[in-house]
Amino acid sequence: MTDFTSEVKTIPYSDDKVFAMLSDMSNLERVKDRIPQDKIKDFSFDSDTCSFKVDPVGIVKFQIVEREPNRTIKLSAVNSPVPLLMWIQLKQAAENDTKMKMTVRAELNPLFKAMVSKPVQDAVDKISEIVAQLPYE
């Protein structure tokens, strides 16, 4: 298994607000226009799933498989050529200071790993930046 982990991001809102927003993927639809189209394309969302295209990987679709209120949201890849799991971890540091880290775990053979490691890490970094900047009001 290979893990692709973002840096810890600071979100200036309570963990309640952050969790409420992120645990319902349809909330991301309202900020779809903020997502840079250079690396990540064709976003679509509903309450339990999100999908997007990442070159050269193709379309990746995640479904929420577990919600631990104010702490963790776990998503699993659907119809993926390789098993993928993504989770978002939240920890409230102060009243309006929530720390967030995103991790993608993939089962990659060595050749495929060499081909996709940089684009997947770039995608994880970009998505975590976007998530940290969302309006949680």
C-alpha positions as CSV (number, residue, x, y, z in Angstrom):
1,M,0.0,0.0,0.0
2,T,1.1,3.5,-0.8
3,D,-0.1,6.6,1.2
4,F,-0.3,10.0,-0.3
5,T,-0.8,12.5,2.6
6,S,-1.4,16.2,2.5
7,E,0.2,18.7,4.8
8,V,-1.9,19.6,7.9
9,K,-4.1,22.5,6.9
10,T,-5.7,25.1,9.2
11,I,-9.4,25.8,8.7
12,P,-10.7,28.9,10.6
13,Y,-14.0,27.3,11.6
14,S,-15.2,24.9,14.3
15,D,-14.9,21.2,13.7
16,D,-18.8,21.1,13.8
17,K,-19.1,23.4,10.8
18,V,-16.2,21.7,8.9
19,F,-17.6,18.2,9.5
20,A,-21.2,19.2,8.5
21,M,-20.0,20.7,5.2
22,L,-17.6,17.9,4.3
23,S,-19.7,14.9,5.4
24,D,-22.4,15.9,2.8
25,M,-20.5,15.9,-0.5
26,S,-23.4,17.8,-2.2
27,N,-22.2,20.9,-0.3
28,L,-19.2,21.0,-2.5
29,E,-21.3,21.7,-5.6
30,R,-21.6,25.3,-4.6
31,V,-17.9,25.9,-4.8
32,K,-17.2,23.8,-7.9
33,D,-16.2,26.9,-9.9
34,R,-13.2,27.4,-7.5
35,I,-11.6,24.1,-8.4
36,P,-8.6,24.6,-10.7
37,Q,-9.2,22.7,-13.9
38,D,-5.5,22.2,-14.8
39,K,-4.9,19.0,-12.8
40,I,-8.4,18.1,-11.6
41,K,-11.3,18.1,-14.0
42,D,-15.0,17.1,-14.4
43,F,-16.1,17.3,-10.7
44,S,-19.5,16.0,-9.8
45,F,-21.1,15.5,-6.4
46,D,-24.1,14.2,-4.5
47,S,-24.6,13.7,-0.8
48,D,-22.5,10.5,-0.5
49,T,-20.2,10.6,-3.6
50,C,-17.8,12.8,-5.5
51,S,-16.1,12.1,-8.8
52,F,-13.4,13.9,-10.7
53,K,-10.8,13.3,-13.5
54,V,-7.1,13.2,-12.7
55,D,-4.7,12.8,-15.6
56,P,-3.2,10.2,-16.3
57,V,-5.3,8.2,-13.8
58,G,-8.7,8.9,-15.3
59,I,-12.0,9.3,-13.5
60,V,-11.9,8.7,-9.8
61,K,-15.2,8.3,-7.9
62,F,-15.3,8.2,-4.1
63,Q,-18.2,7.2,-1.9
64,I,-18.4,8.0,1.8
65,V,-18.2,4.7,3.7
66,E,-17.9,6.0,7.3
67,R,-18.6,9.2,9.2
68,E,-17.2,9.8,12.7
69,P,-18.7,13.1,13.7
70,N,-16.3,16.0,13.9
71,R,-13.3,13.6,13.5
72,T,-13.1,11.5,10.3
73,I,-14.7,11.1,7.0
74,K,-13.7,7.9,5.1
75,L,-14.3,7.4,1.4
76,S,-13.7,4.4,-0.8
77,A,-13.0,4.4,-4.5
78,V,-15.8,3.0,-6.7
79,N,-15.0,1.1,-9.9
80,S,-11.3,1.8,-9.5
81,P,-8.7,-0.3,-11.3
82,V,-6.8,-0.3,-8.0
83,P,-8.2,-0.3,-4.4
84,L,-8.2,3.3,-3.1
85,L,-9.3,4.6,0.3
86,M,-9.3,8.3,1.2
87,W,-9.9,9.8,4.6
88,I,-10.1,13.3,5.9
89,Q,-9.1,13.8,9.6
90,L,-10.3,16.7,11.6
91,K,-9.1,18.0,15.0
92,Q,-10.3,21.1,16.6
93,A,-7.3,23.0,18.1
94,A,-9.3,26.0,19.3
95,E,-12.8,27.5,19.0
96,N,-12.4,28.5,15.4
97,D,-9.3,26.6,14.5
98,T,-9.7,23.1,13.0
99,K,-6.7,21.1,11.7
100,M,-7.3,19.0,8.6
101,K,-5.2,16.3,7.0
102,M,-6.2,14.2,3.9
103,T,-4.7,10.8,3.0
104,V,-5.2,8.6,0.0
105,R,-4.1,5.0,0.3
106,A,-3.7,3.0,-2.9
107,E,-2.6,-0.5,-3.7
108,L,-0.1,0.1,-6.6
109,N,2.3,-2.2,-8.3
110,P,5.8,-0.7,-8.7
111,L,5.4,0.2,-12.4
112,F,2.1,1.9,-11.9
113,K,3.3,3.6,-8.7
114,A,6.2,5.2,-10.7
115,M,3.7,6.5,-13.3
116,V,1.0,7.9,-11.0
117,S,2.7,8.9,-7.7
118,K,3.4,12.5,-8.7
119,P,-0.1,13.2,-10.2
120,V,-1.9,11.6,-7.3
121,Q,0.2,13.5,-4.7
122,D,-0.4,16.7,-6.6
123,A,-4.2,16.0,-6.6
124,V,-4.2,15.3,-2.9
125,D,-2.3,18.5,-2.2
126,K,-4.6,20.5,-4.5
127,I,-7.8,19.1,-3.0
128,S,-6.6,19.6,0.5
129,E,-5.8,23.3,-0.3
130,I,-9.3,23.7,-1.8
131,V,-11.0,22.0,1.2
132,A,-9.1,24.3,3.6
133,Q,-10.3,27.4,1.8
134,L,-14.0,26.5,1.5
135,P,-16.6,28.8,3.0
136,Y,-17.9,26.9,6.0
137,E,-20.6,29.4,6.9
